[in-house]
């Protein structure tokens, strides 16, 4: 880890485990940043990037901090090994900082107070992927405008930040208590310059580590989800919908992977939380070369023509049968439903349902990922709950403890 001396601007090497008290700067990258390679060039101290760093150093020094961490000049991004180590450590570095200064270069408190229409949420800082962890990891976060005038602390601004970022006040101070789907929803409206970074910026929030492979594109988010599966039993990871898979405003049958393609698929999943299903407890699931191997209960989707009574009889007759899994008459996979151990926080009696197509024996794919069904009547609880949403499904299992492999990568239109 490297830290800047707030008085001399010297960049110091700090041995692991010996990090002193330090402040940390959160900001958005601009065109003229002062980077690690500029430290020996006096002319670069005239850059806008260095002025931002010197402003942060002056503020930290005035508050008694001799050292400051800034991502622009404290990481040698020409070294892939150092970049990987830094990104995998960054959440912890923000978490261990004594204070985090958020510098909003595009916001003026004076203009906002004079009613010019400029609002805090208009700052680009609230749209960037990397700044999510910079908001959540530190205990003390203080916001400053473009001329270093204090706007307020995370605690003081908690209601405003909660509304802007779609993060509950509780989770602003306890982010790791949130479900997987809820954390993903926080990133659903954020962007990164590099496609891979939308996955890498979430590593610390989920407490996982993966190698950085720039150039892999969307596969980075796929690898992130696989690592979450290995470390967490939270099935809300599978509770997403992707409205982008409708075509010409007409819903088509779509065989997708079980895993989402980006955080934007979780935009409407912020309230999904894990629940315990006493009559549907299952052993741990795991990844194989055929997908996610998981023990599920299945119900035929009787309201869909794709499902035949023959398939139901096959399941009931022999759980280990290697049936073709396709309807002889129409050539389509048999459509079934299964329940996940997660539900909306305010309607925990209505678990999330997945529609699956059994393609070949015990191989399955998710179907119509543009919908997220809730089973209002799943357990026939004696409580008044809201009316079922359109397309909900009454879950009547025809088979318990059926082992299948669900495809986790992308599928095709049918």
N, C-alpha and C positions, 0 to 999 in steps of 0.2 A: 504494500500500500504506500502511496505517496501523498504527502500533505504539503501545502504552501505555508511558508512562514508569513503571517499576516503583516509583518513590519518590513521585511527585506524582500519579499516575493521569491525567496529561494525555495526550490522544490526539494523536499527531504524524503529520503527512503526510510520507511518505518518497518521494523521486523514484525512478522505475524505474532499476535498475542501481546505486543508491547504498545498498542495504540494508545496514545495519550488522549486527554480531553480535546475534542475538536468540534468545530462547526462545519456545516455542509451547505452547499449552494444548490438550489434547484432552479432551473431556467429552461428556456427553449433555445435551440441552436439557431444562430443567425449566419449570414454569409461570410462574416469576417472574424471568425473565432480565433482566439489565441490558443494554440495547441502545444502539445508536449515538445514537438520539434522546434518551436519558436523560442524556447527558453534562452538560447545563446545569441539571439538576434535582437540587439537593442532597438532597432527600428520598429519591431513588431509591438513594442510597448505603446505605440501610437494608435494601435488598432482599436476598434470598437469592442472587440472581445476582451482585450486586456483592461480596458476601462471598466467593463463589467466585473472582472475579477478584482481589480483594485478597489472598486466600490464595496464588494463583498468582504474583502480583507479589512477595509477601514471600519466597517460595521462590526465585524467579529472582534477586531482589536479593541474597539470602544466598549465592548461587553466582556472583555477579559479573556478572549480566546486567542491563543498565539498561533493556532494552526487552523487551516481551512481546506476542505476537500472540494474540488471542482472537476467534473468529468472531462472537460475540454483539455486541461493541461496536466492532469494527474494520471492519465492513462496513455501509454504509448500504443496507439491504435495501429501502428505499423507491425506490431508483434501479435500474431494470431493467438499465440499461447497466452500472452498477457491479457489480451482482450477477452478471451474465454474465461480466464480466472477472474477478471474484474467483473464481468457481467454475472457470473455465478455467485459472486460475493457482494454485489452491489446492494441488495436488499438489506443485508446484515450491516453494511457500512452506514446506510441511512438510519437503520434501527439503533445503532450504537452511537450515533452523533448526539451531542448534548443539545443541539438546536439546529433546525433546518431553516434557512432563509429562502423563501420563494420570491424570485425576482421576475416581475411581470413587465417586460420591456415595452409592451404595447398597451399599457393601461395607465391612465392618469387619474389619481384620486381627486385632484383639484377640479379637473374638468367634469368628473362624475358628480361631485358635490354641487357644481354649478348647473346641473341639469342639462348637460349637452347630449344626453341620450346614450352616453357610453356606460355600459354596465360591466360588472366584474366578469360575468359569464362570457362576455365577448372576447376575453383574452384567449389567445391561441394555446396558452398553457393547459387549459382544460380539455383540449382536444387531442393531446399527444399521448401515445402509449406509455412512454417511459416515465412521465410525470405521475402516473397512477401510484406506483410504489413510493415515489418521493412524497406524496401526500400521506400515504397510509403508514409507512414504516416508522418514521420518527415520532417520538412522543410529543415533542414541542415543535410546531411549525408556525412560522410567522411570515405573513405576506407583505411585500413591499412593491410600490409602483415603480414607474420608469425612472424616477429621480430619487429613489430610495426613501420615500415617505412611507411610514408604516401604515398598512391598511387594517391589520388585525391578526390575531392568532387563530389557529385552527379551532381552538376551544371557543373563542369569541364569535367566530364566523360559522360555527357548526351547522346552524339551520340553513344558512345560505349555501354552504358547500354541499350539504346533503341534497338540496334541491338541484343544484347545478350538476353534480356528479352522479345522482341517482344512487347514493349510498346512504344507508340509514345512519343516524347520529351514533347509535351504538357501535356500528361497524367502522366508523371513522376512527375510533379509538381501539377497537378490538377486531381488526379485519380478518384475522385468521380463524375467528369463530364462525365465519360465514360458510355457507355451503359452496360446493364447486360451481354449481350453476349461477349462484349469486355473484361470486367473484368474476366469473366469465362475463356476466351482464354488465359489470362495471367497465369492462374494456370494449364492450360491443359498439360504442360510438367513438372510440379513439382510433387514431391512425399513427402509423410509423412510416418513415421514409423508405426503409428497407422492408420488404414483405416479411422476411424472416423475423424481424424484430417484434412483431405483434405477438409472437410466441415467446421470444427470449425475454421480453420485458415483464413477463408473468411468472418467471421461474421462482423468484423469491417469494411471491405471494402464495404460491402453491407448495413451497418448501421442497422443490425438486431441482435436480441438476441434469443437464444434457449437454453434449458437445455442441459447439457452434459450427454450423456449416453454411456459410453465406453462399448463395447460389442455388440452394435447395428449394427456395420458394415456399409454397403452401405446405410442403411436407414438414416444415419445422413445427407448425401447429399440430399436425398429426402426431409427431413424435412427443410433443408436450403432453398430449392426451394419453398416449400410451404409458408415459411415465407416471401420470396421475393414477391410472388404473393400477399400476404396480404398488403404489404407496397409499391408496385410499379406497375404502369400500363404498364411498359416496356415489350412489347411482344417479344422482342428479346430473352427472356428466353426460348422461344420455338423454336428458330432458331438454331438447332444443328443437327449434323449427326453423326452416329456411324458406322464407317467402319468395326467394329468388328462383325457386324451382317451378314456378307456375309459368305457363307459356301462353302468350296472347290472352291472358286473363282466363284461361281454361285450365283447370286442374287436370293433370295427367298422372297416370300410375307411374311412379318413379321408384326404382330399386336403388337405394342409396346405401352408403356405408353407415355403420352405427355411430361413427365419430363425425363431429361437425367439421366444416371446412374453414371456419374462422370464428372469432368471438361474436361477430355480428349475429350469428345464429341464436345466441343466447339473449338477445335484446329484450325479449318478453319473458325470460325465465328467472328474473331476479327474485321472485318470491318462492321458488321451489326449494324445499328443504328435505333432508333425509327423514324417513319415518320407519318405525319398527312394525313389521307385519307378522304377528304371532303365528298365523296359520300359513305364512309363506316364507318362512326362514329358509335360506339356501346356503350351501357351502361356498367358500370363496371362489370367485371366478378368476380366470387367467387367460393370457394371450397365447395363441398357438399360431402355427403357420397357416391355419384355416380361418383365423379370426378370433373372436372372443368365445371361449368355451365356458358356457354358463348353464346352470340348471334352472329351468323356468317352469312355470305352470302355463298351460296353453288353453285358449278357448277359441272355438271357431268363430269367425266373424260372420255370423249367420245372415246379416243384412247385406252381405256382399255376394254377388253371384259367383265370384271366383272360388268360393269354398264349397267343396262337395261333401256329402255325407260319407262317401267312401273314405275320405281322408280321416274323418273323425273316427270311423270304425277301425281304421288301420292303427291309429294312435291308441285306442282303447284295447285293441287286441294284443298289441305287442310293442312295448315302448322301445325295443331295440331293433325293430324291423328296419331294413334298408330299403324302404319303399322309394319309388321314383320321386315322389313329392310333386308330381304334376298331374293335373286333371287330364285324363285321356281324351276328353271331348274337346277342350279348348286350348290345351297345350300350355296353360298358365300355371304358375306355382300356386299352391294352396295358401290361402290367406288366413292367418291366425292372429290372435291378440295375446299379449302378455303384459303383466303388471310390473312396474318398477317400485322399488322401496323408497319412493319420494313422492311428494305432493305439495300443492300450494300451502304456504304456512298458515293461511287463514281457513283452509278447507282440508285438513289433514285426513279426513275420511274419504277423500277423493284422490286416490293415487294416480300417477301418470301412467298412461297406457302406451304401448308401442304396437304398431301393426307390422307384422312380419310376413314375408313370403318364404315358405319352405321350398327351396329350389331343387335340392337333390338329396334325398335322405334326411340327414340332420344338418344340412347347410341352409342358412337362412340369410336374408337381407332385409333391411328396414324398407318399408314401403311408404310412399307419400310423406316425405320429410318436411312438407310445407304445413303440416298440422301437428298439434300437440294435444292429444285427447286426454280427458279426465274421466275416470270411472266413478261417477257420483254414487252409484248404488253397489259398489264393490263388496262391502261387508255388511250392508243392510243395518247400519247403526241406527239406534233409536234417538236421533237428534234432528232438529230442524236445520237443514242446510240449504243453500241456494239451489235453484232449479238447475238441471243438467244443461251444460253448454251444448250448442248444436254439434251433432256428430258424436256425442258421448256414447258409451257402450256399457251395457250391464254385463259385468264379468262373472260368468258361470263356468268355472274351470271344467274341462273335460279330461284333463290329465295333469297330475302333479309330478314334480321332479323329473321333467323330461330334459335330457341333456342335448343341447344343440350348439353349433358353432355359428356365430353371427358374423357375417362379413363386416369388416371395419373400415374398408376403403370405399371409394366411390363406385356407384353402380351405373345403370343405363336406363334410359326411358323405355317403357314398354308400350 
